[in-house]
Amino acid sequence: MDIVTGVGVLDKAMTILGAIESEPRTLGELQTATGLPRATAHRLAAALEMHGLLRRDDDGRFELGPHLVTLGRAAAGRFALIAAATPVLRTLRDSTGESVQLFVREGDARRCVISLESPHGLRWIVPEGSLLPLDLGSSGRVLLGETPKQGWVESVGEREPGVASVSAPVVDVARVVVAAIAVSGPIERLSRTPGRRFGRAVADAAAQIEL
């Protein structure tokens, strides 16, 4: 077994998934293919099965599980979204001079999947990967389904004091909201009516992202 991450249990679990990737295997075959002790192979395979990453076929062999399909689809969708959105967000950041983000809904929260910082010394930074609440901030409200009549939603000091933002929905071909673009920064620059300043630019950018 190759040690990749230094996290033993994770490396072993990935070894099991790798051994089953090409074909279903019985516990004995899995033990032989991975070189793991039988008890370890069984314990990890059973745990992966509980999480839906493995399943048993009609012959009782371990097979790749249904949750991997869900994860794969989500990953593929995100890669397409990020690829389509990145150049648009770069242009938006450069034209506004403010930080821009792309958020997607993740359960009862929103995940920042793209974050481009403003060149200003005083700026609002949202690290990529951050998980933020849905009910606070303009992007969260967009992802919750708030319908922006003018094409955008604004917030001022809603999640963080001193920060203003304006967001617009990114929709797919079925007109379903799949993400939210935001321009955010200090109230001193965006003002207490950030939509008046950047709303149209954010809405136009969101409309340029084709999925």
C-alpha positions as CSV (number, residue, x, y, z in Angstrom):
1,M,0.0,0.0,0.0
2,D,1.4,3.4,-1.0
3,I,1.4,6.1,1.8
4,V,0.3,9.3,0.1
5,T,-1.1,11.7,2.6
6,G,0.4,10.6,5.9
7,V,-3.1,10.0,7.2
8,G,-3.0,6.2,7.4
9,V,-6.7,5.5,7.6
10,L,-7.4,7.8,4.6
11,D,-4.7,6.2,2.5
12,K,-6.0,2.7,3.3
13,A,-9.6,3.7,2.4
14,M,-8.4,5.2,-0.9
15,T,-6.4,2.0,-1.6
16,I,-9.7,0.0,-1.1
17,L,-11.6,2.3,-3.5
18,G,-8.7,2.0,-6.0
19,A,-8.8,-1.8,-5.8
20,I,-12.5,-1.8,-6.5
21,E,-12.4,0.8,-9.3
22,S,-11.8,-1.8,-12.0
23,E,-14.0,-4.6,-10.8
24,P,-16.1,-5.8,-7.9
25,R,-14.2,-7.8,-5.3
26,T,-15.0,-10.2,-2.5
27,L,-13.4,-9.5,0.9
28,G,-10.7,-12.0,0.2
29,E,-10.0,-10.5,-3.2
30,L,-9.9,-7.1,-1.7
31,Q,-7.5,-8.2,1.0
32,T,-5.2,-9.7,-1.7
33,A,-5.4,-6.7,-3.9
34,T,-4.6,-4.1,-1.2
35,G,-2.3,-6.1,1.0
36,L,-4.2,-5.0,4.1
37,P,-5.0,-7.4,7.0
38,R,-8.4,-9.0,6.5
39,A,-9.9,-7.4,9.6
40,T,-8.7,-3.9,8.5
41,A,-10.0,-4.4,4.9
42,H,-13.4,-5.5,6.3
43,R,-13.6,-2.7,8.8
44,L,-12.8,0.0,6.2
45,A,-15.0,-1.5,3.5
46,A,-17.9,-1.7,5.8
47,A,-17.4,2.0,6.9
48,L,-17.2,3.1,3.2
49,E,-20.4,1.1,2.6
50,M,-22.2,2.9,5.4
51,H,-21.2,6.2,3.7
52,G,-22.5,5.1,0.4
53,L,-19.0,5.0,-1.2
54,L,-19.2,1.2,-1.6
55,R,-22.1,-1.2,-1.9
56,R,-22.6,-4.9,-2.2
57,D,-23.7,-6.5,-5.5
58,D,-26.1,-9.4,-5.8
59,D,-23.1,-11.8,-5.2
60,G,-22.1,-10.0,-2.1
61,R,-19.0,-8.5,-3.6
62,F,-17.9,-4.9,-2.8
63,E,-18.7,-2.5,-5.6
64,L,-18.4,1.3,-6.0
65,G,-21.3,3.0,-4.2
66,P,-24.1,5.4,-5.3
67,H,-22.8,8.4,-3.4
68,L,-19.7,8.5,-5.6
69,V,-22.1,9.2,-8.5
70,T,-23.5,12.2,-6.6
71,L,-20.1,13.5,-5.8
72,G,-18.9,13.0,-9.3
73,R,-21.8,14.9,-10.8
74,A,-21.3,17.7,-8.3
75,A,-17.6,17.9,-9.0
76,A,-18.1,18.0,-12.8
77,G,-20.8,20.7,-12.4
78,R,-18.5,22.8,-10.3
79,F,-15.6,22.5,-12.6
80,A,-17.8,23.6,-15.5
81,L,-19.1,26.5,-13.5
82,I,-15.7,27.6,-12.3
83,A,-14.2,27.4,-15.8
84,A,-17.1,29.5,-17.2
85,A,-17.1,32.0,-14.4
86,T,-13.4,32.7,-13.8
87,P,-12.7,35.0,-16.8
88,V,-16.0,36.9,-16.3
89,L,-15.1,37.5,-12.6
90,R,-11.6,38.7,-13.5
91,T,-13.1,41.3,-15.8
92,L,-15.6,42.3,-13.2
93,R,-12.8,42.7,-10.5
94,D,-10.7,44.7,-12.9
95,S,-13.6,47.0,-14.0
96,T,-14.9,47.6,-10.5
97,G,-11.6,47.6,-8.6
98,E,-13.3,45.6,-5.8
99,S,-13.2,42.1,-4.5
100,V,-15.5,39.6,-6.3
101,Q,-16.7,36.2,-5.3
102,L,-18.7,33.3,-6.7
103,F,-20.9,31.3,-4.2
104,V,-22.8,28.1,-4.5
105,R,-25.4,26.7,-2.2
106,E,-24.3,23.8,0.0
107,G,-27.1,22.6,2.2
108,D,-28.1,25.4,4.6
109,A,-25.0,27.4,3.8
110,R,-23.1,28.9,0.9
111,R,-19.6,28.0,-0.3
112,C,-17.2,30.5,-1.8
113,V,-15.7,28.7,-4.9
114,I,-14.0,31.7,-6.5
115,S,-12.5,34.7,-4.7
116,L,-10.6,37.4,-6.5
117,E,-9.2,40.2,-4.3
118,S,-9.4,43.9,-4.9
119,P,-6.1,45.7,-5.6
120,H,-6.9,48.3,-2.8
121,G,-5.0,48.0,0.4
122,L,-8.3,48.3,2.3
123,R,-10.4,45.4,0.9
124,W,-12.8,42.7,1.9
125,I,-11.3,39.2,1.6
126,V,-13.3,35.9,1.5
127,P,-11.0,32.9,1.3
128,E,-11.9,30.3,-1.3
129,G,-13.6,27.4,0.3
130,S,-15.2,29.5,3.1
131,L,-18.6,28.3,4.2
132,L,-20.9,31.2,5.1
133,P,-24.5,31.5,6.2
134,L,-27.3,31.7,3.7
135,D,-29.5,34.1,5.6
136,L,-27.0,36.9,5.9
137,G,-25.4,38.8,2.9
138,S,-26.6,39.6,-0.6
139,S,-25.3,36.3,-2.1
140,G,-27.0,34.2,0.5
141,R,-30.3,35.9,-0.2
142,V,-29.9,35.3,-3.9
143,L,-29.2,31.6,-3.3
144,L,-32.2,31.4,-1.0
145,G,-34.4,32.5,-4.0
146,E,-34.9,36.2,-3.4
147,T,-36.0,37.5,-6.7
148,P,-34.1,40.7,-7.6
149,K,-36.5,42.8,-9.7
150,Q,-33.7,45.0,-10.8
151,G,-31.4,42.0,-11.4
152,W,-29.4,42.3,-8.2
153,V,-29.6,42.2,-4.4
154,E,-27.6,44.5,-2.1
155,S,-26.6,44.3,1.6
156,V,-24.9,46.8,3.9
157,G,-23.3,45.6,7.2
158,E,-25.6,42.6,7.2
159,R,-23.0,39.9,7.9
160,E,-20.0,41.9,8.8
161,P,-20.0,45.5,10.1
162,G,-18.5,48.0,7.6
163,V,-18.9,45.7,4.6
164,A,-21.3,46.2,1.7
165,S,-22.0,43.9,-1.2
166,V,-24.2,43.5,-4.3
167,S,-24.9,40.1,-5.8
168,A,-26.7,38.7,-8.9
169,P,-27.9,35.2,-9.7
170,V,-26.2,32.8,-12.2
171,V,-28.7,30.6,-13.9
172,D,-28.5,27.5,-16.0
173,V,-30.4,26.8,-19.3
174,A,-33.5,25.9,-17.3
175,R,-33.3,29.3,-15.5
176,V,-32.5,27.6,-12.2
177,V,-30.2,29.6,-9.9
178,V,-26.9,27.7,-9.6
179,A,-24.6,30.3,-8.1
180,A,-24.4,34.0,-7.1
181,I,-21.7,36.5,-8.1
182,A,-20.9,39.2,-5.5
183,V,-18.9,42.4,-5.5
184,S,-18.0,43.3,-1.9
185,G,-15.9,45.9,-0.1
186,P,-15.8,48.6,2.6
187,I,-18.9,50.7,2.9
188,E,-16.5,53.8,2.5
189,R,-16.1,52.9,-1.2
190,L,-19.2,50.9,-2.1
191,S,-21.5,53.3,-0.1
192,R,-24.7,52.4,1.6
193,T,-26.3,51.8,-1.8
194,P,-23.8,49.5,-3.5
195,G,-26.4,48.3,-6.0
196,R,-26.7,51.8,-7.4
197,R,-22.9,51.8,-8.1
198,F,-22.2,48.2,-9.1
199,G,-25.6,46.4,-9.5
200,R,-25.8,46.6,-13.3
201,A,-22.2,45.5,-13.7
202,V,-22.7,42.5,-11.4
203,A,-26.0,41.5,-13.2
204,D,-24.4,41.8,-16.6
205,A,-21.5,39.7,-15.5
206,A,-23.8,37.0,-14.1
207,A,-25.7,36.9,-17.4
208,Q,-22.4,36.3,-19.3
209,I,-21.8,33.0,-17.6
210,E,-23.2,30.3,-19.9
211,L,-23.8,26.8,-18.5
